[in-house]
Structure formats: C-alpha cells, structure tokens
C-alpha cells in the first residue's frame, strides 16, 4: 500500500485500517493515466460525507475519502482517518458521494467543446462510444495526457451491418459474405477498436461468423440483437451486450415461429431506417401481445447464466413510442448546437412519426409500458442491466443529462434506486472488465466520484443534484461546473452560427 499512499504515511493508514471500507488494501489495477499523475502528489480529502459505494452496502455516514495521484487510498470514519498536512480538504457535511457515472451507450456530438465537458458536468466520468472514429480516439488520447478535460472512454468499431444496411453506408460496414464479415472484425482490431459493434440487419449466419472471428482475434463484440438472431442465440455465441430492446421479444413469444417467418420475409432498402422501424414496430407489438412468462424465464436464465448484459436505453423509447411527449423547448437544448436540434426535429416528424395511424399511435403508447415491465422482469431474473442512452444520436436524447433520465426510467421499470445506480457504476465496469479500477467507492479504485446534495437512494432523481465532480482525481467545483455549463452553451451557440 505504501507506494500508493506516499505522504499519508504507513502508520496513518494502519490506524484507519480498522474502518477502511472494502479490503483495506489497494487492489491491483491499471496504472493511473498520465492526466492523474500530472495532478500531482497532494492528497485530496473529502470529509463529513455519506458514502454510497455502489457495492450494495448501506450508506456510510460521516466518512472521509482520501485521494492521491488519481486514486482512492482510504475510505473510513472521519473520526479515525487522519488527514495529512497540506491536503486539499473539501469539507462536505450533508453531501453524498457516489462513484463516477457511466453512460454505456453514446454517440458523441463531434464537437470537443460540447460533448466531453457535457458528460463531466453531469457526473458522467466514463462512456462507451458505440460507433468508432479517429476523432474519438484522438479525444481519448488527449484526455489521458491531460490535454482535454473529458471522460474515460471505451470505443467501438465502425458499425457492422448486413447488406444493404439501414444505416448510413458511408459510416457503416456492409457485409454480405463470410470473408467480408471476417475482414470487418480484423479491420476493427487493426483500427484499435475496443470491441466490434453489430447491427440489426446482419444475417444470422454472418453473426455467427463474426462471433467466431472475434474469438479468434480476441476482441469482444456487442451491439443490436440482429432481427434474424434469437436473443438466446446472441447470448450463447458470446455477444457480451445487447443494445436497445429491438428483437428481444421474439423468443419470449408463443408466436415465435410465425414472427420468425415474417422477419425472414422483411425487405428493407439501403438507409431506409424509417421503413424498418415501422415494420419492426408491428413485429414488436405482436410479440409483446403474445409474451409467454414460461418462454421468457428460459431466455432470461440463459442471459443470466452467460452474463449477457442488456442495455435497454429506455429514454430512446420515450421518444420513439411517445414522441408527442417530447418537450420541444427543453431548456437543456441550449447545450446542443441548433443545427443538431433542427436535425432532431426533422427526424422526429419525418422518420419517427411519419405515417402513423391512430391505431399505431395507441399501440406505441402502450408499448412503452410493456417495455418497462419487460426490463423489470429481466432485472428480477438476474439479467445484468446496464444504463445507456444513445445520447447524441437519438432525437432529443441530450448527452450527459439523459443518463439521469435513464436512471429514473429504470426505477419506473421496477429497479430499486440502488440497483438503478449500480446500472451506471459497478455493472458497466464489470461488463467491460474494469471492476478492479472503476465502479465503486473503495480503496485502490481510480478517483472518479460525484458529490450530490441529496440522497439518490431516497429519490433517484437526486443524481441530478450535483455539487462537485472528481474526474481522474481532478476537482470540478460547483463554481467551475457553472463556468463549464456557460462555456458549453456558448460553444453550442457558436457552433450553430458557424
């Protein structure tokens, strides 16, 4: 422990050891990044706080958290943990400390004065980018060097879909043969992607090929559950997470054989996302209406056994299923360039709502409630649920802010506030193999923390009541956070004018 605690002193740490949370020793973990090292050796002390460590333990009151060189070194009772001379002290009685939050499904707006700081001011200290680009890798490298204030990131490959893709062929990789599928995986690895992202129109046979090649190349794969692939099959072949709730209904339906036949006959043109979405709605509605608890139990048991994560993105469905409830003048839109907002408005009217009949409108409204119930059933069955939002890509899902909306939706789905908090802390860390370094407030973990003005276990909406954010051991004070928000709004306005 001494090499992590340095100036705190071995005797002081041993004295605190009787009350240290977790093991009391620093766990083996990845080295602190260069930005944390650049923050210096001075100790940061958060005193008088209630710690909600996200392990499942009850809240711990009147605690001190000591941070050095970007890492938590001590968590213990304030009366028993000495604060070394020269420490930066943040005395925070009545405040609540939680781990830094993850948004495990984002598509960042490509503007560095907007997306990176917008996550941090919302307490989102880590993100999983679901479509790779050179810019995202540049941002990550600069953030690690301390040149850009931004979240930690895990970055996908370019999105791999069947041919024709329903996405943008300039941004997606279309595969129609086994060799193309294998090449897509190998290219993702050459590009430095952390995982391969698969999409909805990928044929079942090519999904299996990608699974095989991903194992051979030792790179994980995740993404949509393709229309033609049963959810239990995606889990069995090693897809580590399933994004959204598209195609998750079919093998829980007593009409599965009929639905599979209809899926096989579905023809959608290139970039024709709107047609695909309307056709999928009809399939989803019929699947949800023929839901079998018995079949669902078997599917959920497979997911739980394989630790296949579901990232339901419920905030997406609040837009897709109930677009008339979208707040058109949401004050948080000032942090998004007007050109992006206008694009969202166009997509809402011309893609999401286009051609809806009164019957479809009523069905979609009801379907959101069924989605919430479905996610609640998943969680109760032991399936790991992870918070993600599709922020930046889906209309009116605002980066950073939307993570808090997702947590509230997960509570509405039946998760407890603690379980919801874990979907954005320890669960994504476990999913990505980072639980030794992130996800809880325990000694040895990297010091990504959020200080709240109110208890999130009493009301999950209290995650929005952010006082201070600590990212890579660096403090974003209330005053700095206010300045950052003003700077983001100014950048959004400038971006729109350019």
C-alpha positions, 0 to 999 in steps of 0.5 A, a space after each residue: 500500500 505504501 507506494 500508493 499512499 506516499 505522504 499519508 504515511 504507513 502508520 496513518 493508514 494502519 490506524 484507519 485500517 480498522 474502518 477502511 471500507 472494502 479490503 483495506 488494501 489497494 487492489 491491483 489495477 491499471 496504472 493511473 493515466 498520465 492526466 492523474 499523475 500530472 495532478 500531482 502528489 497532494 492528497 485530496 480529502 473529502 470529509 463529513 460525507 455519506 458514502 454510497 459505494 455502489 457495492 450494495 452496502 448501506 450508506 456510510 455516514 460521516 466518512 472521509 475519502 482520501 485521494 492521491 495521484 488519481 486514486 482512492 487510498 482510504 475510505 473510513 470514519 472521519 473520526 479515525 482517518 487522519 488527514 495529512 498536512 497540506 491536503 486539499 480538504 473539501 469539507 462536505 457535511 450533508 453531501 453524498 458521494 457516489 462513484 463516477 457515472 457511466 453512460 454505456 451507450 453514446 454517440 458523441 456530438 463531434 464537437 470537443 467543446 460540447 460533448 466531453 465537458 457535457 458528460 463531466 458536468 453531469 457526473 458522467 466520468 466514463 462512456 462507451 462510444 458505440 460507433 468508432 472514429 479517429 476523432 474519438 480516439 484522438 479525444 481519448 488520447 488527449 484526455 489521458 495526457 491531460 490535454 482535454 478535460 473529458 471522460 474515460 472512454 471505451 470505443 467501438 468499431 465502425 458499425 457492422 451491418 448486413 447488406 444493404 444496411 439501414 444505416 448510413 453506408 458511408 459510416 457503416 460496414 456492409 457485409 454480405 459474405 463470410 470473408 467480408 464479415 471476417 475482414 470487418 472484425 480484423 479491420 476493427 482490431 487493426 483500427 484499435 477498436 475496443 470491441 466490434 459493434 453489430 447491427 440489426 440487419 446482419 444475417 444470422 449466419 454472418 453473426 455467427 461468423 463474426 462471433 467466431 472471428 472475434 474469438 479468434 482475434 480476441 476482441 469482444 463484440 456487442 451491439 443490436 440483437 440482429 432481427 434474424 438472431 434469437 436473443 438466446 442465440 446472441 447470448 450463447 455465441 458470446 455477444 457480451 451486450 445487447 443494445 436497445 430492446 429491438 428483437 428481444 421479444 421474439 423468443 419470449 413469444 408463443 408466436 415465435 415461429 410465425 414472427 420468425 417467418 415474417 422477419 425472414 420475409 422483411 425487405 428493407 432498402 439501403 438507409 431506409 431506417 424509417 421503413 424498418 422501424 415501422 415494420 419492426 414496430 408491428 413485429 414488436 407489438 405482436 410479440 409483446 401481445 403474445 409474451 409467454 412468462 414460461 418462454 421468457 424465464 428460459 431466455 432470461 436464465 440463459 442471459 443470466 447464466 452467460 452474463 449477457 448484459 442488456 442495455 435497454 436505453 429506455 429514454 430512446 423509447 420515450 421518444 420513439 413510442 411517445 414522441 408527442 411527449 417530447 418537450 420541444 423547448 427543453 431548456 437543456 437544448 441550449 447545450 446542443 448546437 441548433 443545427 443538431 436540434 433542427 436535425 432532431 426535429 426533422 427526424 422526429 416528424 419525418 422518420 419517427 412519426 411519419 405515417 402513423 395511424 391512430 391505431 399505431 399511435 395507441 399501440 406505441 403508447 402502450 408499448 412503452 409500458 410493456 417495455 418497462 415491465 419487460 426490463 423489470 422482469 429481466 432485472 428480477 431474473 438476474 439479467 445484468 442491466 446496464 444504463 445507456 442512452 444513445 445520447 447524441 444520436 437519438 432525437 432529443 436524447 441530450 448527452 450527459 443529462 439523459 443518463 439521469 433520465 435513464 436512471 429514473 426510467 429504470 426505477 419506473 421499470 421496477 429497479 430499486 434506486 440502488 440497483 438503478 445506480 449500480 446500472 451506471 457504476 459497478 455493472 458497466 465496469 464489470 461488463 467491460 472488465 474494469 471492476 478492479 479500477 472503476 465502479 465503486 467507492 473503495 480503496 485502490 479504485 481510480 478517483 472518479 466520484 460525484 458529490 450530490 446534495 441529496 440522497 439518490 437512494 431516497 429519490 433517484 432523481 437526486 443524481 441530478 443534484 450535483 455539487 462537485 465532480 472528481 474526474 481522474 482525481 481532478 476537482 470540478 467545483 460547483 463554481 467551475 461546473 457553472 463556468 463549464 455549463 456557460 462555456 458549453 452553451 456558448 460553444 453550442 451557440 457558436 457552433 450553430 452560427 458557424 
